[in-house]
Amino acid sequence: MERLNTLKHEWFGNVRADILAGIVVALALIPEAIAFSLIAGVNPMVGLYASFIIAMVISIAGGRPAMISAATGAMALVVVSLVSDHGLQYLLAAGILAGIIQIVLGYLGIARLMKFIPRAVMVGFVNALAILIFQAQLSNFEGENWIIWAIVAGSLAIIFLFPRVTKAIPAPLVAIIIMTILAITLGLDTKNIGELGTISATLPDFLFPDVPFTLETLTIILPYSVSLAFVGLIESLLTSQIVDDMTGTDSNKNRESRGQGIANIIAGFFGGMPGCAMIGQSVINVSSGARGRLSTFTAGLALFIMIMTISDVLMLIPVGALVGVMFFVSYATFDWGSLKAMRTAQKSDTVVMLVTVIVTVFTHDLSLGVLGGILTAAVLFAAKISKIDLGRHVSADRAEYTVNGQLFFASTSEFVNQFDISEDVEAGVKQVTIDFANTHLWDDSAIGAIDKVVFKYREVGIEPELLNLNKDSEKLLNTLALHLKQQDANAGH
Amino acid sequence: MGKVFLAADGSAHSKRALEKAIQLAKAANASIDIVHVISARESKEAALNSTGKIDLETKRKQMLKPLFDLAEAEGVEYEYIELRGEPDVELVKYANHEPYEYVVVGSRGLNTFQEFVLGSVSHKMAKRALAPVIIVK
């Protein structure tokens, strides 16, 4: 009963505002769906189908009401080379496989693991995404005259200034409409969407992707599917966190992960490219008053109706207007605060962010950028935590060492090197104590290092005393330490 | 007992605005409503820079803590009010929902370009709030 009430609330708790917001989002989705199709190198229909299918499926299967998912730039960028090398059918197959991976990851509780992605990597992710979206637009200027520049500039002016008039209508949409009308009425000599692909009022077919079911196909699509699965989840879970905070409510992140998978599978079978949650569109949706699942569903349905009714008009949109919208998407995606933060943030964070951006921009694959960022962060973290410091205090024939810092594989050599045995001998030391109160022994390397130190002292006839080990460390030492076993063996003689 | 409205965003400007609000509150024997609007922009930046809900809310509290500390140190009664949405719209709406003695707002929290695009919050409050508005530079 309570579940039914929750369900009712999630769907029909906010009907009027949800429907209005959904329509606003549908209008804002059109240029993006088309532009992201062009980035991926597929016909605009592939992105439009994807957008309405994913939005409708995720409204039911997702875990974050009022979040918008559709075809996205992040996912389009991952598949550029797959489409150019192997074609659309492989993209659809890769999308379906990515969906399956996402469902599995959702059941494995991937949302919990996302916490381990350093924040600097997330910042790098959005910055790299912004740069790639910007970069992807530049080819549109090739072989074009000055008119496209004028249209881009005009679109951007409208996008940045129109919100001063009203925020109720998305400014990018206004820019598209005005520029399209100008292009038609003035008969401007500039390329439009219709010259890049066709948009037609046809229903999508349910089809298996036309690829051979072989191991070779799998080896082609699997790397892309894994990238898609992770990129999609990273952006979706980040977006859900934003929507959580904007609405002051919680969401089910693992359900969202599974929902993303379901949506991508269904989109793939209906000829749509894979997608994920969209930060910009979700912000538009919530800012327009949306709170429930109905808003996302309405966005998908309204988009479907528009494709079926005004597809001819959509083809008349000048490419320059789309480029303007994408420049704005790039601007809005970039985390400008991170530039300011570079001055104050820790150097390691800045390095991790830049590695994420640079790897992504060079490989054109956000998942590789994230991987590079995580590895860099891990190495820097290990370097930071592997600093180990020994205090040495000698009084009469007694040398007291105190260990400060974590003892594990990365800090062992620094640990061993800081014992000055020859100097101890010269100073006439007969007794050595090593105080472990401020450290923890983490692995077999740590025990190995202690063994090494103990054996070295035994060579000069000193049996060092190990003091103040914490419980876990002592247990590890007792099970693994060789010097204890040899001592036992000696005692047995 | 009257109330003074303070628009707060954790910036240096809003700290100076609070100092003014404290003066006014003391003179009028009033308490202060410290009002913070969580905008879409703030949500986005907060989500990017925190590992989860608890982390995010802790950081937000830390951002505003200097304001609460100052009010407490000055011995002025205050209440913290958290709103969500467009800062200018929500602040004006809340400032007009009950009669305040004064509305105090910092001159700017955003950078010049954002101000150019979005218009300034303090300007809109000055125009639309019913109580006397003090913009602190």
Interface residues (C-beta under 8 A of the other chain):
Chain A: K115 R119 M122 V123 V126 F160 L161 P163 R164 K167 L238 Q241 I242 D244 D245 M246 T247 G248 D250 I279 V283 V286 S287 D335 G337
Chain B: I38 A40 S43 K44 E45 A46 A47 L48 N49 S50 T51 G52 K53 L56 R84 G85 E86 V117 L118 G119
